[in-house]
Amino acid sequence: MVDPRISVIGDRLGGIGRIIAVSSGKGGVGKSFVATTVALALARKGYRVGLFDLDFTSPSTHIILGAGEVEPKEDKGLLPPVVNGLEYMSLIYYSGGQAAPLRGEDTSNALIELLAVTRWGKLDYLVIDMPPGIGDAVLDLIRLV
């Protein structure tokens, strides 16, 4: 069966110049800090930048950014809020501020859903904070972007 969300992902990412995925074989090594710092540095250079926290097991970019109470707006998809000059999206908006204990196909479905519904628009760079390891979510993301 073909997942119709897959065809939408290309359109959603079509206005992005470059995608930078920050990944590592294990958790707790500073991926979120590196991803956030790279995104902020690019934005300070005048680039249009998005930061996408796809680390479902331990999302923390919202804390590093001090995202506070901002939330995405809905308009034919989700428009990421602007936080410290970055368009910002995270599963944290939908998981009550906690890590999402997803496994297997649930992780893939959450990833595909977020990619399909998030409307980034025109960006020079999209920095993605990847989940730890080389599991299904990382492999799906490589396949889809």
PLY file of the C-alpha trace (Angstrom):
ply
format ascii 1.0
element vertex 145
property float x
property float y
property float z
element edge 144
property int vertex1
property int vertex2
end_header
0.00 0.00 0.00
1.30 3.46 -0.91
1.41 6.05 1.86
0.06 9.34 0.41
2.07 11.33 2.97
5.29 10.31 1.22
4.40 12.26 -1.93
3.70 15.39 0.13
7.10 15.36 1.83
8.95 16.31 -1.37
6.67 19.33 -1.79
7.12 20.37 1.85
10.92 20.23 1.55
11.08 21.65 -1.99
11.84 25.22 -0.90
14.87 24.25 1.18
18.34 24.86 -0.24
20.34 22.47 1.94
19.53 19.96 4.67
22.08 19.33 7.41
21.43 16.22 9.51
23.27 16.03 12.84
23.57 12.37 13.80
25.60 10.01 15.98
25.76 6.33 16.75
24.64 6.89 20.33
22.73 9.32 22.50
24.09 11.83 24.98
27.01 13.04 22.87
25.82 16.59 22.15
23.88 16.24 18.88
21.15 18.62 20.01
23.67 21.23 21.14
25.60 20.99 17.86
22.41 21.12 15.74
21.10 24.16 17.63
24.45 25.97 17.54
24.90 25.36 13.80
21.36 26.58 13.10
21.82 29.73 15.20
25.22 30.47 13.62
23.76 30.21 10.11
20.83 32.44 11.06
23.20 35.05 12.49
25.01 35.08 9.14
21.73 36.14 7.54
20.52 32.81 6.19
16.92 31.66 6.50
17.19 28.61 8.75
14.90 25.96 10.20
15.65 23.62 13.09
13.78 20.31 13.16
14.10 18.27 16.37
13.45 14.67 15.38
15.16 13.15 18.41
12.03 11.46 19.75
13.85 9.69 22.58
15.29 12.79 24.24
14.22 16.05 22.59
16.08 19.00 24.07
16.48 21.70 21.42
13.42 23.48 22.82
15.28 23.84 26.13
18.52 25.00 24.47
16.57 27.57 22.44
14.37 28.65 25.34
11.33 28.06 23.13
8.90 28.67 25.98
5.22 28.69 25.12
5.37 29.24 21.35
3.52 26.71 19.22
3.08 26.03 15.52
0.13 27.60 13.74
-2.14 25.54 11.53
-2.65 26.71 7.95
-2.93 23.86 5.42
-0.32 22.13 7.52
1.78 23.31 10.44
3.73 26.57 10.24
6.77 26.37 12.52
7.02 29.20 15.05
10.05 31.48 14.90
12.31 31.08 17.94
15.53 33.10 18.19
15.45 33.75 14.45
14.89 30.08 13.53
11.80 28.38 12.20
11.45 25.62 14.76
9.55 22.33 14.86
9.63 19.46 17.32
7.49 16.50 18.36
7.63 18.06 21.82
4.67 20.25 20.82
2.52 17.12 20.60
3.91 14.99 23.40
3.12 17.15 26.41
6.69 18.38 26.75
8.05 14.86 27.23
10.01 12.36 25.18
7.78 10.20 23.01
8.15 6.50 23.92
7.68 5.30 20.34
8.93 2.04 18.88
9.18 0.48 15.45
6.42 1.47 13.06
5.08 4.11 15.46
8.40 5.96 15.21
8.31 5.80 11.42
4.71 7.01 11.35
5.45 9.96 13.64
8.45 10.92 11.54
6.52 10.69 8.26
3.60 12.63 9.74
5.81 15.48 10.97
7.65 15.66 7.64
4.36 15.67 5.72
2.49 18.28 7.76
5.26 20.81 8.47
5.28 23.74 6.02
8.80 25.14 6.00
8.48 27.41 2.99
11.68 28.97 1.64
14.77 28.21 3.71
18.46 28.33 2.92
19.15 25.59 5.47
17.18 23.06 7.47
19.18 21.59 10.36
17.80 18.29 11.66
18.58 16.97 15.13
18.45 13.24 14.42
17.53 10.41 16.78
20.48 8.49 18.25
21.81 5.36 16.58
21.02 3.92 13.18
17.48 2.71 13.79
14.36 2.85 11.64
13.78 6.58 12.18
17.27 7.50 10.95
17.02 5.16 7.96
13.54 6.47 7.10
14.76 10.05 7.30
17.70 9.33 4.99
15.32 7.67 2.53
12.75 10.48 2.64
14.98 13.56 2.54
0 1
1 2
2 3
3 4
4 5
5 6
6 7
7 8
8 9
9 10
10 11
11 12
12 13
13 14
14 15
15 16
16 17
17 18
18 19
19 20
20 21
21 22
22 23
23 24
24 25
25 26
26 27
27 28
28 29
29 30
30 31
31 32
32 33
33 34
34 35
35 36
36 37
37 38
38 39
39 40
40 41
41 42
42 43
43 44
44 45
45 46
46 47
47 48
48 49
49 50
50 51
51 52
52 53
53 54
54 55
55 56
56 57
57 58
58 59
59 60
60 61
61 62
62 63
63 64
64 65
65 66
66 67
67 68
68 69
69 70
70 71
71 72
72 73
73 74
74 75
75 76
76 77
77 78
78 79
79 80
80 81
81 82
82 83
83 84
84 85
85 86
86 87
87 88
88 89
89 90
90 91
91 92
92 93
93 94
94 95
95 96
96 97
97 98
98 99
99 100
100 101
101 102
102 103
103 104
104 105
105 106
106 107
107 108
108 109
109 110
110 111
111 112
112 113
113 114
114 115
115 116
116 117
117 118
118 119
119 120
120 121
121 122
122 123
123 124
124 125
125 126
126 127
127 128
128 129
129 130
130 131
131 132
132 133
133 134
134 135
135 136
136 137
137 138
138 139
139 140
140 141
141 142
142 143
143 144
